[in-house]
């Protein structure tokens, strides 16, 4: 996996990291070994909650959300 992108802009709470990965078969056998564009979006919703959204763009198809992780700080 490789990411390339600008740093988080001052005052912004969203970091978008475009990149690519070599598909081991996650998208199906027809994509094995192919380079797939991807994007991870990290959104800082508060000091206690962040979300990570992962998008893939298979060849000839629109971008799709493939995973979302929500991090929430545990309260004491």
C-alpha positions as CSV (number, residue, x, y, z in Angstrom):
1,X,0.0,0.0,0.0
2,X,1.3,3.4,-0.9
3,X,-0.2,6.8,0.2
4,X,0.6,10.2,-1.3
5,X,-1.1,13.4,-0.4
6,X,-0.9,16.8,1.2
7,X,-0.6,17.4,4.9
8,X,-3.8,18.2,6.9
9,X,-4.7,21.8,6.2
10,X,-4.7,24.0,9.2
11,X,-8.2,24.3,10.7
12,X,-9.4,21.2,8.8
13,X,-10.7,18.0,10.5
14,X,-10.5,15.8,7.4
15,X,-7.4,14.2,6.0
16,X,-7.8,12.4,2.6
17,X,-5.0,10.0,1.6
18,X,-5.1,8.8,-2.0
19,X,-3.0,5.8,-2.9
20,X,-2.9,2.4,-4.5
21,X,-2.6,-1.3,-3.5
22,X,-2.0,-4.5,-5.3
23,X,-5.1,-6.6,-4.9
24,X,-4.5,-10.1,-3.4
25,X,-8.1,-11.0,-4.3
26,X,-10.1,-8.7,-2.0
27,X,-12.2,-7.5,-4.9
28,X,-12.5,-10.9,-6.5
29,X,-10.3,-13.3,-8.5
30,X,-10.4,-11.1,-11.6
31,X,-8.5,-8.3,-9.8
32,X,-5.7,-10.5,-8.3
33,X,-2.3,-8.8,-8.9
34,X,-3.9,-5.6,-10.3
35,X,-3.1,-2.1,-9.0
36,X,-6.2,-0.6,-7.5
37,X,-6.7,3.1,-6.7
38,X,-7.7,3.6,-3.1
39,X,-8.4,6.5,-0.7
40,X,-8.5,6.6,3.1
41,X,-10.4,9.5,4.7
42,X,-9.7,10.2,8.4
43,X,-12.2,12.5,10.0
44,X,-11.6,14.0,13.4
45,X,-15.1,14.4,14.7
46,X,-14.0,15.4,18.3
47,X,-11.1,14.8,20.7
48,X,-12.9,11.5,21.6
49,X,-14.1,10.3,18.2
50,X,-12.4,9.7,14.8
51,X,-13.6,7.8,11.7
52,X,-11.5,6.1,9.1
53,X,-13.3,5.4,5.7
54,X,-11.6,3.2,3.1
55,X,-12.6,3.5,-0.6
56,X,-11.5,1.4,-3.6
57,X,-12.0,2.3,-7.2
58,X,-11.9,-1.0,-9.3
59,X,-11.1,-0.6,-13.0
60,X,-14.1,0.6,-14.9
61,X,-16.2,1.1,-11.8
62,X,-17.1,4.1,-9.5
63,X,-15.4,4.5,-6.2
64,X,-17.0,2.5,-3.4
65,X,-16.8,2.6,0.4
66,X,-15.4,-0.8,1.5
67,X,-14.7,-0.2,5.2
68,X,-15.4,2.2,8.0
69,X,-13.8,2.2,11.4
70,X,-15.0,4.4,14.2
71,X,-12.6,5.1,17.1
72,X,-14.2,6.3,20.3
73,X,-12.1,7.1,23.4
74,X,-13.1,4.9,26.3
75,X,-14.5,6.9,29.2
76,X,-13.2,6.4,32.7
